[in-house]
Amino acid sequence: MLVVYNNSPHKLTVKNMKYTKYHALGNDYIVIDSKDIKNDITQQEVKIICDRHYGIGSDGILFGPLKSQASDFALRIFNPDGSEAEKSGNGLRIFSRYLWDCGLVKDARFSIGTKGGQVCAQVHTAGKSVSVDMGRVRFTHESDGNPSIQAESIQIADRQFTFYRANVGNPHCVIPVTELSASLAIEYGKLIEQNSRFKNRTNVQFIKVIDRHNIQIEIWERGAGYTLASGSSSTASAAVARALGLCESAISIHMPGGIIEIDLNQQFEARMKGAVCRIAQGEIDKEAFE
């Protein structure tokens, strides 16, 4: 914990916090290197840092690299509301780029352990794109099993939607539609995320199939809100489209922030590839946390 109380119960003292900021197709994350602070980052610090008025502003925080016996590196992923995410495709690409920028990895594949399982990643084109093996997509929100894809119905305000569950290490609710817009995700996304049917909340994707190799999606991300791009959402959406027989195994996912490429094998194991851009690095002043 970085916030330390001194003798006064109302006064806080903290050290300046180093950070590096990246975006992956407009989905921005801040990397806080675990070597730069003595203890875990706190929920309140996460909220302040991610706030676009009182902090640096981001769609989440990547805290690592952490030591792992099972993986080359371990990572913790935090949403702007302070909750911890199991997995993030864009976050994993950004973290991989950070490791590459620090000279900790080169062009060979390496493993990253997350709360949602281990993945393998590889950096390409001098860090400007990264591929991640996202693991097997399962059509359930449960921790085990891999049932066949199943349609469910949900009533949200004035609309009834047919949706499909998917699990990429984190939960997704994929909703095929014929007419797609950002307002659809913004108006209904939060209501679906917090619906009682989803015991740990859910990420929400509205998807429109363009052709056998292309789909378009709009995203409401659990704990973050409307998002320009998402790697795990792209993976879940591609798997659902493929399982429904609407697309082939290689699918381009079109989002407001750009395109992610997803390749699926017959077991619905997914490889994701997309761009990463470094934005800035610096220090967050201790005054921000007072």
Long-range contacts (C-beta under 8 A, 24 or more apart in sequence): 1-39, 1-40, 1-42, 2-37, 2-38, 2-39, 2-41, 2-42, 2-45, 2-289, 3-42, 3-44, 3-45, 3-289, 12-289, 12-290, 13-286, 14-286, 14-289, 14-290, 15-286, 16-283, 16-284, 16-285, 16-286, 17-45, 17-49, 17-283, 17-284, 17-286, 18-281, 18-282, 18-283, 18-284, 19-49, 19-56, 19-281, 19-282, 19-283, 19-284, 20-98, 20-101, 20-278, 20-280, 20-281, 21-56, 21-58, 21-278, 21-279, 21-280, 21-281, 22-94, 22-97, 22-98, 22-276, 22-277, 22-278, 22-279, 23-94, 23-276, 23-277, 23-279, 24-90, 24-91, 24-93, 24-94, 24-229, 24-231, 24-257, 24-274, 24-275, 24-276, 24-277, 25-90, 25-228, 25-229, 25-255, 25-257, 25-258, 25-259, 25-260, 25-274, 25-275, 26-228, 26-229, 26-256, 26-257, 26-258, 27-59, 27-90, 27-227, 27-228, 27-229, 27-230, 27-257, 28-57, 28-58, 28-59, 28-279, 29-58, 29-59, 29-60, 29-61, 29-62, 29-88, 29-90, 29-91, 29-94, 29-95, 30-56, 30-58, 30-60, 30-61, 30-62, 31-61, 31-62, 31-64, 31-94, 31-95, 31-98, 32-61, 32-62, 32-63, 33-64, 33-65, 34-63, 34-64, 34-65, 34-66, 41-78, 43-82, 44-82, 44-289, 45-289, 46-78, 46-79, 46-80, 46-82, 47-80, 47-81, 47-82, 48-288, 48-289, 49-284, 49-288, 50-78, 50-80, 51-80, 54-288, 55-284, 55-288, 56-284, 59-221, 59-224, 59-227, 60-85, 60-88, 60-91, 60-223, 60-224, 62-91, 62-94, 62-95, 62-98, 64-95, 65-95, 65-99, 65-104, 68-113, 70-111, 70-113, 70-118, 71-111, 71-112, 71-113, 71-118, 72-105, 72-110, 72-111, 72-112, 73-99, 73-104, 73-110, 73-111, 73-112, 73-113, 74-112, 74-113, 74-114, 75-112, 75-113, 75-114, 76-114, 76-115, 77-114, 77-115, 79-221, 79-222, 79-223, 79-224, 80-223, 80-224, 80-225, 81-223, 81-224, 83-222, 83-223, 84-115, 85-115, 85-116, 85-170, 85-222, 85-223, 86-114, 86-115, 86-116, 86-117, 86-169, 86-170, 87-114, 87-115, 87-116, 87-117, 87-119, 87-134, 87-168, 87-169, 87-170, 87-232, 88-170, 88-230, 88-231, 88-232, 89-132, 89-134, 89-168, 89-230, 89-231, 89-232, 89-233, 89-234, 89-235, 89-260, 89-272, 89-274, 90-229, 90-230, 90-231, 90-232, 90-274, 91-231, 92-119, 92-121, 92-130, 92-132, 92-231, 93-121, 93-130, 93-132, 93-231, 93-272, 93-274, 93-276, 94-276, 96-121, 96-122, 96-123, 96-130, 96-132, 96-276, 97-123, 97-127, 97-130, 97-276, 97-278, 99-123, 100-127, 101-127, 101-278, 114-169, 115-169, 116-168, 116-169, 116-170, 117-169, 124-273, 127-276, 127-278, 128-275, 128-276, 128-277, 129-273, 129-274, 129-275, 129-276, 130-273, 130-274, 130-276, 131-271, 131-272, 131-273, 132-231, 132-271, 132-272, 132-273, 133-269, 133-270, 133-271, 134-168, 134-169, 134-231, 134-232, 134-235, 134-269, 134-270, 134-271, 134-272, 135-168, 135-169, 135-269, 135-270, 136-267, 136-268, 136-269, 136-270, 137-166, 137-167, 137-168, 137-235, 137-236, 137-239, 137-264, 137-268, 137-269, 137-270, 138-166, 138-167, 138-268, 139-164, 139-165, 139-166, 139-167, 139-239, 139-240, 139-243, 140-165, 140-167, 141-165, 141-167, 141-171, 141-198, 141-199, 141-200, 141-202, 142-167, 148-243, 149-240, 149-243, 149-244, 154-192, 154-195, 154-197, 156-188, 156-191, 156-192, 156-195, 157-187, 157-188, 157-191, 159-188, 161-188, 161-192, 163-192, 164-240, 164-243, 164-244, 166-236, 166-237, 166-239, 166-240, 167-236, 168-232, 168-235, 168-236, 168-239, 168-270, 169-232, 170-203, 170-222, 170-232, 171-198, 171-200, 171-201, 171-202, 171-203, 171-222, 172-202, 172-203, 172-204, 172-205, 172-232, 172-233, 172-236, 172-237, 173-198, 173-202, 173-203, 173-204, 173-205, 174-205, 174-207, 174-236, 174-237, 174-240, 175-204, 175-205, 175-206, 175-207, 176-207, 176-208, 176-209, 176-240, 176-241, 176-244, 176-246, 177-206, 177-207, 177-208, 178-208, 179-208, 180-206, 180-207, 180-208, 180-216, 180-217, 180-218, 181-218, 182-218, 182-226, 182-256, 184-218, 185-218, 185-219, 185-220, 185-226, 186-220, 186-226, 188-220, 189-219, 189-220, 189-225, 189-226, 190-220, 190-225, 192-220, 193-220, 193-222, 203-230, 203-232, 203-233, 203-236, 205-230, 205-233, 205-236, 205-237, 207-237, 207-240, 207-241, 209-241, 209-246, 209-247, 210-254, 212-246, 212-247, 212-248, 213-247, 213-248, 213-250, 213-251, 213-252, 214-251, 214-252, 214-254, 215-241, 215-246, 215-247, 215-251, 215-252, 215-253, 215-254, 216-253, 216-254, 216-255, 217-253, 217-254, 217-255, 218-255, 218-256, 219-255, 228-255, 228-256, 228-257, 229-255, 229-256, 229-257, 229-258, 229-260, 229-274, 230-255, 231-260, 231-272, 231-274, 234-260, 234-262, 234-272, 234-274, 235-262, 235-270, 235-272, 238-262, 238-264, 238-270, 239-264, 239-268, 239-270, 242-268, 243-268
